[in-house]
Amino acid sequence: MPKGTRRNIVVALAVMAVISAGFIRGAENAGGVLEGILKDSTGAPVAGAFVKMKNAERRLTFMVISQSQGRYRTIVPPGKYVVQGVGGEYQSALSAPKDVTSGRSTTVDLALTDKRAAHLPKAWPGRPPGEGGGEAAATAPLKLPDGNGKQLVTGKCSVCHDAARIANARYDRAHWLDLIDDMQEYARGSDFARELTNDEVNVLLDYLLANFSDADARGRRARQPVDPNSRLPRTLMQGDATKYIAVEFELPKTNVEPHELTVDNQGNGWLTQRTGGRLGRFDTKTFTYTELDPPAGATKKVRLNGIVRGPDNKLWFVDGGPNRRFLNYDIASETFNVFPVPKLKYGNATGNTMRVHPNGTVWLCNIGSNQIIRLDPKTKKFDVWEVPAGVQARKNATPYGMAIAGDGKVWFVENTFNQLGRIDPATGKFDEYPI
């Protein structure tokens, strides 16, 4: 395998994989048993509660459900674990660290004596609790502050995206400069957008710092610490829900923005890093994580987004930043193949959803550009279609999500317009269906 990277920095970003209890039992020879009894404050056993076992050194958390008589038991890799029970409106205190060794049992009994933190409403990632969202959520009209530079936002920036993306941001000078540099790269790869001149860059930067700077606290909300158990269900699990085991792995770095996941034929998880620019692999047999660097692009700004495993167990993913390319990774031969995307309307190929068609072609919802993209790997030919509803409304339909029907037609969501879209690969004909 190409040289991977293993790091030892604890972070808050996580990848969640749900695996069967039978799989964990298969690791019994290499791991140890962590078991115990969970009771409530009166001493009565509690079945159907969550039991979390965290190994901070390995960045692993296992979660099981307590069974009859409040018993829990699972196989975990050797190491030091802190255990906590969560059930109903109560949770236990964190246990003292306990060593688990191979081939031996370690017992940690728990009591649900502490009141749980208040339940948090559902929240879209990156938004305050209770505030909905979605890729199209930023399309609501808004009034930009007056000033020199406003005309650049409305005249050049808004050619590729709505102004709400700017108005909702709060960044310092370095971050805004980095984003402007990104946009310049996108413009160079666009057959529609135009680069800013040096003078325009300075004017735009002054406008952004005056109105949307990190130093400007308007509209910002202080980040409050969140109890990690606050969104676990308040009811005890029953039936099949008591049988699953969840394994959580915390990624080594906080700023890589893990974006999409797929699973190979051996059950290993693969993820793309939107800002880290690497391909990550989580081995479900050894519970270890490695990272691979894709081939260098035209720019150093590698923005990996959608990823999918094909029927041949090869991985397809997109570098949706200014490099504009589809990539393929052959797990067996440990080799990459690169398929450069031609110039596009807005200079990017940002997509959250890739799919491999039964005929071998690879499809992408280009969410930032109102486009559906198809690659034929055999000929390296790309086809690009504009989503009709977006063209008609003169705005991005934000195509999102994709499924291939039994008849070979490709379905997707038009997020902005609350519609479904369907394209016939043979003719390129679109059908659109309001929801």
N, C-alpha and C positions, 0 to 999 in steps of 0.2 A: 504494500500500500504506500502511496506517496507519503512523505513525511508528515505526520499529523502533529497537532499541538495539544499538549495537556497543560492546564493551568490550575493553580491552587487558590484562586481568589474567590471568596464567597460573594455571591450576588443575590439580587432579588428576582431576577428574571428566571422563569422556569419553563421546562417542557414537561407536560403531563402525559403519561402513557398508562392506559388501563390494561392489565394483563390478567390472565386466569390464575386461580389458585393452584391449579395443576402445574402450571409453568414454574411457580415458585417452589413447589414441592420437588421439582426436578433438580433444584439447586441444593438439595439437602446435604449432599455429600461435601459440598464446598462451603456451606454456610452453617450458621447456628440457629437455634430456635429461640424466638422471643415470645413469651407467653405470659398470661396472667388472668386475673378476674377483675371485671369492672363492676362497681357497686354504686348505688346512689348514697345520699347523705344519711339515710337510715340504715344502711348496711344491706339493702336488698339488691340482688344481682340485676344488671341491666343488659338486656339483649337488644341488638339493633342500633347500638351507638357506634360512633367513629372512634378508632384508636389510631393515633399518629405516632410513628417512630422515626425520629430524625437523627441521621448521622451527619453532623456538620462537616467533618473532615472530608467525607466523600460526596458532600452536597446532595445526599439522598434522603428522601422522606418516603416511608411506606405507610399506607393507610389501609386498615382492614375494618371489618364490622364485627362487633362482639356477638357471640352466638348464644345458644341456650346456656342458662345459668351464668351469663355474663362473661363467659370464657372467650379469650382470643388467643390465636396462635399462628405464627407464620415463620417462614425461613428467611433470614436476612444475611447479607455478607458480614463477615467478622468486622468488629469495630465497636466504637462507643456510641450508645444511643440514649436520647432523651425521649421519654414517652408521655403522651397526654391523651386523656379520654374526653370526648365531646358528645353529649347526648341531650336532646330536648333543650331546655333553657339553662342547662348547667354544663360545666366542664371541670376537669380535675386540674390541680396545680401541675406544673411541669415536674416530672420525676427527676431525681438525681441521676447523673450520667451512669449508665450501666454498660459494662463490657460484655460483648457477645463473642464467643470463640467457636471455631468450627467444630461441629459434631457434638456440641453441648447445649443444654437448655439454660436460659436465663429467665427468671420470673420477676415481673413488675406488676404488682396489683395497684389498682387505681380507684379513687372515689370521686364522684361528681359533686363537689362541695362548693365550687365557685360559680357565681352568676355569670352568664355569658354576656359579652358586649352586645350592644343594640344591633339588631339586624340592619344591614345596609341594603337599600334598594338596588336593583340592577343598574349597571352603568356600562356605557360603551367605553372601550379602552381609551384612556387619555382624557375622559370627560368626568366631571364631578358626579358622585352618586345621585341617581334619580334623573340625570339628564340623558336623554336618548341620543342616538347618533347614527352613524353610517357613513359610507363614503360620499353620499350625496347630501349629508346634513349641512355642509358649509355653503350650499347654493342659495340660501335665503338672501334676499336683497338687503343691502346696508348702505349707509351714507358714510363715505370716507371724509376724514377731516380735510378742510381746505388747506392749501399751501403749495409752494413750489415743489413739484414732484408728484402731486396727485395725478397730473395728466399722464405721467409715465405708467402709473399703476393701471389707470383705466385704458390707456392707449396701447401699451406694450405688454405689461404683465398679464392683463386680463384677456389677452388674445389666447393664451394657453390654459389659464385657470381663472376661477372667479376670485374677486378681490377679498372675499371672506377668509381665504386661506392666509392672507396677509394680516387682515384686521384682527383675526383671532389669535395671532402670534405675539409673543413678547420675548425678544432676543436682544443680546448685547451686540456690540459692533462687530466682533469677530464672527459671531454666528450669522449675522445678516450678510456680511461680506462673503462668507462661505456659500450661503444660499444664492446670492447674486451670481457668484462664479458658477454654481450648478446650472442656473438658468441660462447663462451665457453658453455653456456647453450644450445644453438642449437646443438652443437657438441655432447653433452651428450644424446640428444634425437635423434641422427642420427644413421643410420646403415651403414653410408658411411664416413662421416667426422670424423676427429680426433681432440681431444683437444690439445691445446698448453701446453707445459711444462711451469713451472715458469720462467725458463731462456728464453724460446722463447717469452713469454709475454713481458719481459723486452727488449729484442732485437727488437721486433716488435714495441713496444711503442716508443723507441728511434728513429726508422726509420720514424714512422708516424709524430712525433713531429719535426723531422729535415726537412721533406719534405712537410707535409700537416697540419701544425699547424695553429691555429688561429692567431698566431703572424706573420705568413708568408703571406704577402699580395699578393703574386703572383697569378694572375688569378682572384683575387677578384674584384668585382665591388661595388663601393659605392652605398648604397641604397638611392635612391632619393624619396622624398615625392611624393605621387601620389594623384592627385585630385580625390575624390570619384565619380565624375560625368564623368570622362574622357572616360569611355567606354560605356556610354549611347548613343543610336543612335543620329545621327545629323539631322535626318529627323523627321518631325512631324508624329505622329501615325494617322492611318486612319482605318475605318471599325471596325472589331472585336477587333483589337489591342487597341482600345480606351476603352474597357469595363473591362479590368482586373484590379485587385488590388493586389499589392505585399506587403507582410509583412515580414520584416527582423528583426530577433532577434539576438543580439550579445551575444555570449556565455560568461559566467562569467570569464573564465580563458583563457589565450592566448596560453598555451602550451599543450592542451589536444589533438590536432590534430583530429578534427571531421572528420570521414572518409566516412561513408556510411549512407544513410537515408532510412527509410521505413515509411509507413503510415498505422495505424491500421483502423479497421472498423468504428471507431468513428471519423476519420479524424485527429487524433493526430499524430504528427511527432515523430519518434524515431531515435536516432542516436547512432553510436558507436564512442568511443574515442580511437584512436590508441595509444596514450601515456598516456592519463588520466585514461584509464582502466575502465571507467564507461559507463553505458547505460543511455542516456539522453532522456527525454520525454518533448515535447513542446505541451501544451494544447491549441488548437486553439479556445476554447470557452472563456477561462480566460486569454489567452496570458501569461501564467506562465510556468516556466521551472523547472523541478526537475531531479535529478540524482539518479541512483540506483547502488549499488555495487554488482557485480556478486559474486558467491561463491569464496572463496579463492582458488588459484591454488597451484601447487607444488612450484612455484616461485612467488615473488611479482610483477614480470614484466608482467602485463596483457596488451596484445596488441589486442584490439578489432578491427576487420576489417569488412568484409562483413556482411550484415544483410538483412533479408527478412521476410515478414509476410506470414504465411501459410494460406490456405483456412479456417482453424479453428480459425483464428485470433491470433494464437500463433506466437511468434517471434523466429526466428532462427538466430544465429550469431556465429562468429568464434573468438576464442582467438588464433590468429595466431602466437603469440610469443612462447617462450620456453615451455609454459604450454600445447600447442598442444591439443586443445579441441573444440568441438562444444558445444554450449549452447542453451538452449531453455527456453523462458520465457513465462509463461502462464499469460496473462493479467488479466483474470477473477479471478484466485486463487492467483495471485501475488506470484508465486513460480518459482524457477529455476530448470532445470534439466541439468546435465552435462554428456557429452559423450566424454571420453578421446580418442584421436586419437593415434593409435599405433606408434611405432618408424617409422620415415620416412627417406628418403634418405638424406635430408639436415637438419632434425631436426625441421622443422617449417611447419606450415599449413597456411601460409599467403595467404589470398584470398580477392580480392575486389568484387567478385561476388558469391552470394549464390542463389540457386533456389530450390523450393520445387516442386518435380515431382508430377503429378496427382496420382501416385501410393503410395505417402506418403514418398518416399525417399528424402533425402536432398543432394544437389550437391554443389560442390565448385571447382572453378578454383584455384588451388594452384600455384599462379603466380610466386612465387620465386623458384619453384622446378620442373617445367615442368611436372606437374601432374594434373589429374582430380580425385577428391575424391568423393565417394558416401557413405552416411550413411543410413542404414535401422534402424530407431528408434525402431521398434518392436523387432528386434533381437540384436540391438546395434553393428551390424557387419559393418565394414568399408571395402570398396573396393577401391584400388588405382591403377590408370592406368598412365603409362608414355605416353606423347604425342609423337607419332612416329617421326615426323619431328625433334623434339629436340634430340631424341635418335640417329637418323641417322647423324645429324650434330654435335653431341656431344656438344650441347649448349642448353640453356633454350629457349623454344618456347614462354615463357611468356604468358601462356593461360589467356585470359582476356575476360570479358563479356560472358554472357551465356543466351540462350533462349531454351525453350522446345517446339518442334514442335507438331502439332496435332497427329502425328503418334507415339509420345512418345520419339523420338530420341532427343538427346541433342546436340545443336550447341554451338560453342564457337569460339573465335578469337585467332589465333596464331600470336601474336603481332610482334614477332621478324621476322617472315618469310612472313608477309603480306599475310596470308592465313586464310581460314575458316576451322575449324575442326568439325567433327560430330561423335558422338559415339552412338552405338546401346546398350541401357541398357541391352537388353536380351542376347546379345552375347559378348559385350565388343569390337566389331569390330569398327575400326576407318576408316573414309573417310576424306581426306584432299583436299581442293580446293584452288589453287592459285587465288589471286584476280588480 
